[in-house]
Every structure is written in C-alpha cells, then in structure tokens.
Amino acid sequence: MFDFTELTHSVAEGEVSKAGDLTRRALDSGIAAKEVLDKGLLPAMEIVGNSFEKGEIYLPELLMAGDAMKASLELLRPELATKGAAYAGRYAIGTVQGDLHDIGKNIVILMLEGNGWEVTDLGIDVAPEQFCDVVKSGDFDILGLSALLTFTMPKMADTISALKEAGLRSKIKVMVGGAPVTPAFAQQIGADAYARDAVEAVAIAKSLL
Ligand code: B12
C-alpha cells in the first residue's frame, strides 16, 4: 500500500527530491496520476495554506512547498496531458496582474491538454492589456483567468472591461477560477463561466462551445 501521507508531508515540508522520489514510486506502483494529485499533492497545499494563515510558517516555507509541488506535478505531466483525445478547441489562460500563483492554472492546463484542447499559457502577472493583445491576435475560443488572492480578483473584472472597451468581448468566452473566486463573483463581473477545479473546467469549457 502506498503511503500518501508521506508524500503529502514531503511536499508540505518543501523536500523537492523526496517528494519527487515518492511521486515516481507511486506512479511506478501503478497508481493513476490523478489519484497521486488528489490524495498526495493537493492536500499538501491545504496544509501549508492553513499553517501560513495561522502564522506557523512564513513565505520561504510557502515557496519551498510550492517548488516541491511543481516538481512533482511535472512528473504527472506525461500521464495527465497525454494527447489523443479529439480536438476540442483553442484555450488561452493566464494568472491575472499582481498574482504569481500558477500551480492551479498549470493543473487546469494539463487537464485541458489531456482532453483535446490546444492551450496557450500566458503565464503569471498578466495585465488586462496583455490579455486583450492575445485575444486580438489569436483565434481562441476561450480565455481563462486565474486568481488566488482576494486583492487580485478585481483584475479579472478589469480584464473583462478591457476586452469590452477593445471591442473584443463578443469574440471570446471568458472562464474564471482560483480558490477565492465564486460563481456569484463570476456572474457579477460578467464572465461566461466559473469552474471550481480542473476537472470541472474541462467539462464546462466543452459545454461553452
Ligand atoms: C503555494 C502558495 C503560494 C506560492 C505560489 C507558488 C506558485 N508557483 O503558484 C507563493 C509562495 C509564491 C505564494 C505567495 C503568496 N501567497 Co500564496 N499560497 C499558496 C498556497 C499554499 C497554495 C496555492 C495552490 O497552489 N493551491 C493548489 C491549487 C491546485 O489550487 P487552486 O490554485 O485553487 O487551483 C484549482 C482551482 O482553483 C481551479 N482553478 C485555478 N485557476 C483557474 C483558472 C480557471 C480559468 C479555471 C476555470 C479554474 C481554475 O483549478 C485548480 C486545479 O483544480 C495557498 C493556500 C491554498 N490552500 O490555496 C496560498 C495563498 C493563496 N497565498 C496567500 C498569500 C497571502 C500569499 C502572499 C500575499 C504572501 C505574502 N505575504 O507575500 C504571496 C502573494 C504573491 C503574489 N503576488 O501572488 C493566501 C491568499 C489569501 C487571500 N485570500 O488573498 C493563501 C490562501 C494562503 C493563506 N491561507 O493565507 N503563495
């Protein structure tokens, strides 16, 4: 029996190489990548998030845990993002201005790619004007906006306003997501859809076309 707790703790402690070894061991023992993600990696982000909120750990520890998470996630990439599904459409996605969190966005990308989407990753700290430039220049079906901070959520609204001002809003569907985002907020800012997690993001993206 694989011990997910040990993997979770190694990620939470920011032990990059131990987390990588355990992730590899889980995959080698035949456990599906999605199960490793859900049972081993994601709980680690909950643990460090809670400890950070309580003031038990500080930014350096948060950074180390984020690094261990990203390294382990890379090992899941071949399985999660396996191409082969029928072509679904073109999706551009980025984390909004002022926000550097990209783990959740990257998981969304892996899942979309694994389900036939051609994804352009715009990265982090993306300004509304940059989103507009991308929508203008490319033939995308959906634009995804990610935010993990309550104080960067308004940048989602700013991005949608900028799309409207540039006459681009009708050209693209906008999806929003990230831990503090809610369906009510999505509706309030005029997004086309909200998804709670990467699995839901894939299902909703499909339904938008
Ligand atoms: C790791 C982490 C970091 C890392 C990020 C590393 C990285 N490369 O991403 C670092 C160390 C950089 C960091 C920095 C900060 N962080 Co931080 N961080 C976290 C932590 C622990 C985990 C985030 C995470 O990856 N979660 C796991 C992923 C998988 O979940 P997710 O992002 O929600 O994504 C899922 C869904 O939301 C959805 N989704 C996400 N995006 C999208 C987009 C679309 C289009 C769709 C459809 C769906 C979707 O699908 C994803 C997969 O299922 C959280 C706590 C937590 N529990 O979330 C705090 C947290 C988000 N951070 C917080 C804070 C305060 C900060 C700092 C301000 C700290 C500081 N004093 O400097 C800085 C801000 C830096 C900046 N300007 O962005 C607070 C935010 C509080 C708030 N409500 O605003 C949190 C909640 C911690 C806490 N409890 O206090 N952080």
Residues whose N, C-alpha, C, O or C-beta is under 5 A from the ligand:
A	BS01	B12	M45 E46 V48 G49 N50 F52 E53 L59 L62 L63 G66 G98 D99 L100 H101 D102 I103 G104 K105 I107 V108 G144 L145 S146 L148 L149 T150 F151 M175 V176 G177 G178 A179 P180 A195 R196 D197 A198 A201
